[in-house]
């Protein structure tokens, strides 16, 4: 049994029971899982780029890649907003050793 719905002059058909509802739920779940997977890739990659930029040659290129990776993650899901704070704390804890030394090394 189908129900006809008029929305903005367009006619759509919605199935009130059966496969139609399940397909909508599966597609929404799939989109959310893709965003979560992208953040799961971008978050550690941001920290990796910070580490490579701080310890290796061509540091500026690695820092730029880290900023790009962080921006891509932020575009996909809001939880990525915490990545700059975590990167700052990661730098202080594992790379520089103190906030003062970390800021002096990064902002020369």
Backbone as CSV, one residue per row, in Angstrom:
resi,resn,N_x,N_y,N_z,CA_x,CA_y,CA_z,C_x,C_y,C_z
1,UNK,0.842,-1.166,0.000,0.000,0.000,0.000,0.892,1.236,0.000
2,UNK,0.661,2.157,-0.879,1.487,3.352,-1.012,0.678,4.588,-0.657
3,UNK,1.355,5.571,-0.085,0.753,6.846,0.274,1.404,7.910,-0.587
4,UNK,0.616,8.767,-1.199,1.143,9.846,-2.030,1.289,11.099,-1.180
5,UNK,2.465,11.725,-1.244,2.751,12.933,-0.469,3.137,14.038,-1.435
6,UNK,2.557,15.222,-1.267,2.926,16.372,-2.091,3.866,17.263,-1.274
7,UNK,5.055,17.499,-1.807,6.042,18.352,-1.156,6.622,19.287,-2.189
8,UNK,6.425,20.592,-1.999,6.943,21.623,-2.897,6.571,21.359,-4.357
9,UNK,5.361,20.909,-4.584,4.890,20.683,-5.941,5.371,19.379,-6.546
10,UNK,6.169,18.629,-5.851,6.658,17.350,-6.365,5.865,16.230,-5.713
11,UNK,5.571,15.244,-6.478,4.817,14.120,-5.947,5.783,12.985,-5.660
12,UNK,5.748,12.516,-4.418,6.599,11.406,-4.035,5.735,10.278,-3.529
13,UNK,6.258,9.107,-3.668,5.550,7.941,-3.187,6.310,7.377,-2.005
14,UNK,5.628,7.209,-0.883,6.267,6.658,0.303,5.570,5.373,0.685
15,UNK,6.325,4.402,0.977,5.771,3.122,1.387,5.719,3.125,2.901
16,UNK,4.537,2.908,3.458,4.417,2.989,4.899,4.883,1.721,5.601
17,UNK,4.982,0.623,4.922,5.481,-0.603,5.509,6.363,-1.319,4.507
18,UNK,7.239,-2.154,5.009,8.003,-3.002,4.112,9.389,-2.492,3.819
19,UNK,9.835,-2.724,2.597,11.217,-2.490,2.199,11.553,-1.008,2.128
20,UNK,10.632,-0.141,1.780,10.924,1.280,1.604,11.507,1.933,2.836
21,UNK,10.907,1.710,4.002,11.403,2.282,5.241,12.774,1.753,5.602
22,UNK,12.992,0.473,5.369,14.294,-0.125,5.671,15.378,0.449,4.775
23,UNK,15.060,0.693,3.507,16.055,1.249,2.591,16.456,2.659,2.998
24,UNK,15.520,3.454,3.468,15.831,4.802,3.911,16.736,4.754,5.142
25,UNK,16.416,3.873,6.095,17.241,3.752,7.300,18.646,3.288,6.959
26,UNK,18.777,2.342,6.044,20.087,1.824,5.664,20.908,2.916,4.987
27,UNK,20.296,3.717,4.130,21.060,4.761,3.445,21.520,5.843,4.410
28,UNK,20.686,6.219,5.369,21.083,7.220,6.363,22.196,6.663,7.245
29,UNK,22.076,5.420,7.675,23.107,4.792,8.492,24.420,4.710,7.738
30,UNK,24.367,4.398,6.452,25.571,4.294,5.638,26.273,5.639,5.515
31,UNK,25.526,6.712,5.356,26.111,8.053,5.254,26.793,8.435,6.563
32,UNK,26.161,8.156,7.692,26.735,8.471,8.994,28.004,7.654,9.220
33,UNK,27.992,6.389,8.843,29.176,5.551,9.016,30.333,6.034,8.153
34,UNK,30.052,6.538,6.983,31.116,7.084,6.139,31.759,8.302,6.774
35,UNK,30.952,9.161,7.360,31.497,10.351,8.024,32.351,9.956,9.219
36,UNK,31.899,8.987,9.983,32.663,8.521,11.138,33.965,7.872,10.685
37,UNK,33.923,7.114,9.608,35.140,6.492,9.082,36.133,7.536,8.594
38,UNK,35.646,8.593,7.965,36.526,9.652,7.490,37.198,10.371,8.652
39,UNK,36.467,10.617,9.726,37.062,11.231,10.911,38.072,10.274,11.538
40,UNK,37.751,8.985,11.531,38.673,7.985,12.054,39.969,7.923,11.274
41,UNK,39.950,8.324,10.029,41.160,8.406,9.223,41.875,9.747,9.430
42,UNK,41.118,10.830,9.449,41.714,12.171,9.499,42.310,12.511,10.858
43,UNK,41.722,12.040,11.937,42.197,12.398,13.280,43.627,11.913,13.512
44,UNK,43.917,10.610,13.367,45.312,10.189,13.575,46.259,10.697,12.496
45,UNK,45.740,10.910,11.282,46.584,11.428,10.215,47.033,12.866,10.517
46,UNK,46.189,13.632,11.172,46.560,14.981,11.593,47.717,14.929,12.582
47,UNK,47.620,14.028,13.557,48.695,13.888,14.531,49.975,13.356,13.886
48,UNK,49.841,12.464,12.925,50.998,11.932,12.213,51.714,13.046,11.441
49,UNK,50.944,13.888,10.775,51.543,15.009,10.031,52.252,15.972,10.977
50,UNK,51.685,16.212,12.153,52.344,17.049,13.155,53.666,16.429,13.580
51,UNK,53.665,15.135,13.842,54.883,14.451,14.264,55.951,14.485,13.183
52,UNK,55.564,14.216,11.937,56.529,14.259,10.827,57.044,15.673,10.587
53,UNK,56.184,16.661,10.728,56.609,18.043,10.547,57.582,18.489,11.617
54,UNK,57.395,17.995,12.839,58.256,18.401,13.939,59.595,17.680,13.925
55,UNK,59.630,16.460,13.401,60.856,15.668,13.507,61.605,15.482,12.194
56,UNK,60.984,15.724,11.077,61.636,15.437,9.802,61.941,16.677,8.983
57,UNK,62.509,16.413,7.822,62.775,17.494,6.868,61.459,17.911,6.212
58,UNK,61.448,19.042,5.573,60.254,19.598,4.922,59.086,19.720,5.897
59,UNK,59.379,20.297,7.058,58.365,20.422,8.095,57.167,21.241,7.680
60,UNK,57.393,22.281,6.905,56.287,23.154,6.486,55.275,22.396,5.644
61,UNK,55.750,21.529,4.766,54.840,20.741,3.931,54.018,19.778,4.786
62,UNK,54.646,19.179,5.792,53.905,18.273,6.674,52.891,19.023,7.522
63,UNK,53.261,20.223,7.985,52.299,21.022,8.746,51.107,21.413,7.878
64,UNK,51.374,21.773,6.631,50.279,22.121,5.709,49.379,20.912,5.455
65,UNK,49.992,19.740,5.312,49.191,18.516,5.120,48.354,18.231,6.358
66,UNK,48.893,18.497,7.536,48.133,18.305,8.769,46.947,19.241,8.874
67,UNK,47.139,20.491,8.467,46.034,21.455,8.485,44.959,21.050,7.490
68,UNK,45.371,20.613,6.304,44.402,20.156,5.298,43.621,18.945,5.788
69,UNK,44.338,17.991,6.367,43.688,16.791,6.876,42.700,17.128,7.977
70,UNK,43.092,18.031,8.857,42.199,18.460,9.932,40.959,19.155,9.370
71,UNK,41.145,19.983,8.352,40.004,20.678,7.732,39.053,19.698,7.052
72,UNK,39.607,18.689,6.389,38.741,17.679,5.760,37.938,16.921,6.808
73,UNK,38.569,16.600,7.914,37.854,15.918,8.989,36.767,16.782,9.592
74,UNK,37.060,18.081,9.767,36.060,19.001,10.314,34.885,19.182,9.368
75,UNK,35.148,19.083,8.071,34.054,19.196,7.103,33.150,17.973,7.139
76,UNK,33.659,16.857,7.634,32.848,15.638,7.632,32.084,15.427,8.939
77,UNK,32.664,15.796,10.065,31.981,15.571,11.339,32.505,16.549,12.387
78,UNK,31.634,16.962,13.295,31.926,18.017,14.246,32.943,17.607,15.302
79,UNK,33.052,16.336,15.603,33.958,15.883,16.653,35.414,16.212,16.332
80,UNK,35.713,16.464,15.092,37.072,16.775,14.660,37.525,18.156,15.140
81,UNK,36.602,18.949,15.687,36.947,20.268,16.205,37.937,20.133,17.369
82,UNK,37.954,18.999,18.028,38.876,18.787,19.146,40.296,18.468,18.682
83,UNK,40.517,18.199,17.404,41.836,17.799,16.907,42.917,18.861,17.131
84,UNK,42.685,20.160,16.893,43.753,21.132,17.166,44.175,21.168,18.637
85,UNK,43.216,21.019,19.546,43.545,21.000,20.969,44.366,19.760,21.296
86,UNK,43.956,18.611,20.776,44.693,17.370,21.006,46.079,17.449,20.370
87,UNK,46.186,18.053,19.188,47.489,18.211,18.540,48.397,19.106,19.378
88,UNK,47.853,20.171,19.946,48.630,21.059,20.802,49.130,20.313,22.038
89,UNK,48.250,19.541,22.664,48.644,18.761,23.838,49.617,17.642,23.475
90,UNK,49.442,17.029,22.302,50.354,15.996,21.813,51.749,16.583,21.613
91,UNK,51.809,17.768,21.033,53.081,18.438,20.813,53.765,18.743,22.145
92,UNK,53.022,19.240,23.087,53.579,19.581,24.388,54.053,18.340,25.124
93,UNK,53.296,17.264,25.085,53.602,16.081,25.873,54.706,15.231,25.260
94,UNK,54.624,14.971,23.953,55.520,13.994,23.350,56.661,14.590,22.525
95,UNK,56.521,15.803,22.031,57.539,16.348,21.128,58.371,17.422,21.828
96,UNK,57.741,18.491,22.263,58.486,19.631,22.802,58.824,19.468,24.280
97,UNK,57.920,18.949,25.059,58.165,18.785,26.484,57.547,19.858,27.352
98,UNK,57.315,21.046,26.800,56.657,22.114,27.560,55.918,23.017,26.571
99,UNK,54.957,23.759,27.096,54.199,24.668,26.243,55.102,25.778,25.698
100,UNK,55.958,26.316,26.563,56.829,27.417,26.166,57.788,26.984,25.052
101,UNK,58.408,25.834,25.224,59.351,25.336,24.224,58.627,24.997,22.915
102,UNK,57.447,24.415,23.030,56.673,24.076,21.845,56.281,25.300,21.028
103,UNK,55.824,26.343,21.704,55.456,27.579,20.996,56.685,28.250,20.397
104,UNK,57.815,28.223,21.112,59.029,28.826,20.588,59.524,28.080,19.339
105,UNK,59.436,26.751,19.346,59.895,25.961,18.199,58.974,26.114,16.985
106,UNK,57.681,26.165,17.195,56.723,26.196,16.080,56.524,27.584,15.502
107,UNK,56.717,28.628,16.284,56.457,29.997,15.827,57.744,30.791,15.713
108,UNK,58.713,30.242,15.037,59.991,30.938,14.882,59.897,32.050,13.885
